[in-house]
Amino acid sequence: MTDKRQILLARYAKKGGLRARIDAKCIECIYDPLGGGGNWRQQVEACTAPDCPLYPVRPISSGSQDR
């Protein structure tokens, strides 16, 4: 796991609360700071796993039409 990813996971895990824990799980699952396309939010928004139980509540930008 890369340092940038570990830092993000630690930051969101410390926040507590449901939203932060969902964010942390999505970061853990899909975020690739070295080869992915964009920042972690952009990569999570582009998630292609609709069968994931967190898919409907994953973090996406407010302008997205995905939901």
Secondary structure, 3 states (H helix, E strand, C coil): CCHHHHHHHHHHHHHCCHHHHHHHHHHHHHCCCCCCCCCHHHHHHCCCCCCCCCHHHCCCCCCCCCC
